[in-house]
Amino acid sequence: MSTQLLVEALARNPQFVVVEAPPSETEILALVKRDHPEVVLVSAKLGQSGQGTFELVRNIRSQPPAPRVIVLLDHSEPKVVVQAFRAGAHGIFCRTEPFQLLSKCIECVHDGQVWANSTELHYLLEALAQPGAANFQHLAQSPLSARESDVVRCVAEGLTNREIAQRLKLTEHTVKNYLFRIFDKLGVSSRVEVVLFAFGNGETRTVAPQNGRRAAAATASRKQGTVAAAAGQAAGQKNGS
């Protein structure tokens, strides 16, 4: 599906002001700097090879005020999903999903939520379970104490409360108390959210199930004036198909 068709389809939603972006990475960044879109859609296969897509996502996220980015995929492959979130994406949308969900995806991401299905979140959690997969340097600048940071590292590795207690030489009750304090300080309410915090270089993302399949996270945000910039070859289905 071409970028132009995607733009035309999304423009039918009265909540969106849609800007079509050129396929050049340099021109896309220039558009972001000029128009300050609130949400940017970018194909994981931007250009011929797609190798620079995730670097582009990082560059887009570095532009103030940082836009939220949705990466459009042909297939939800584990490596690509993890790369997208590592680069700073707030949402993943695959062409195998019904096109009607894309507008909902944009709205959720605009509202500060994370958009990924349960399989994609599983890929993310599996990657985090690998030793050394997460970068924990940001924990030093977080509101967490040194011991609470230790607990976060253990949670990111997928350890249970009992395993955390054994590793840190604590009681399970003490681990639970640490987790309550961590939840309170980070403004989250589940272990998955703690993992996303560990993975997201210090950005807290609250996760809640949606439609039995989606994971999303709500924080306060504006609900009007969303601008979606579609870049590269879109990976959605044709409108009406």
PEFEN-V544404 format. One line per field, one symbol per residue. phi: phi as a letter, one per 40 degrees, with the letter a starting at -180 (. if undefined). psi: psi as a letter, one per 30 degrees, with the letter a starting at -180 (. if undefined). Layout:
phi = ???
psi = ???
This chain:
phi = .cdccccccccccccbbbbcbccccccccccccccfccbbbbccbcgcbgccdcccdccccccccdccbbccbcaccdccdcccccchcbabbbcccdddccccdccccccgccbaccccccdcccccccdgcccccccccccccdcccccddccccgccdcccdcccfbcccccccccdccdcccgbaaccccccccccfgccbcbacafgbcbbabbcacbbgcbbbcbgccbccccgc
psi = kleeeeeeeeffjffkjkkkklfkeeeeeeeeeefhkfkkkkkfhkaefgfgeeeeeeeeffkkkjlkkkkkkekikeeeeeeeeefgkflkkkfflkeffeeeeeeeeegglkjkleeeeeeeeeeffkkgekjgefffglgkleeeeeeeeeeffgkleeeeeeeghlleeeeeeeeeeeeeefhlgleeeeeeeeeghgkkjkkkkkgfflklkklkllglgkkkjkkajlgllkkf.
